[in-house]
């Protein structure tokens, strides 16, 4: 009976360590209104070719 309790505690510790990063990410995501890493775009962000391609892809997928 003691082994089952030890294994259960060990499994709970492993599960806690495994899911801790996920919980931290969800916490940050909820805290910053859907921006888990904040606003990382530079305020003087200029329009680039990549932005144009992304906009064209959005337009094609919308239709």
Secondary structure, DSSP 8 states (H G I E B T S, - for coil): -HHHHHHHHHHHHHHHHHHHHHHHHHHHHHHTTT-TT---S-TT----HHHHHHHHHHHHHH-
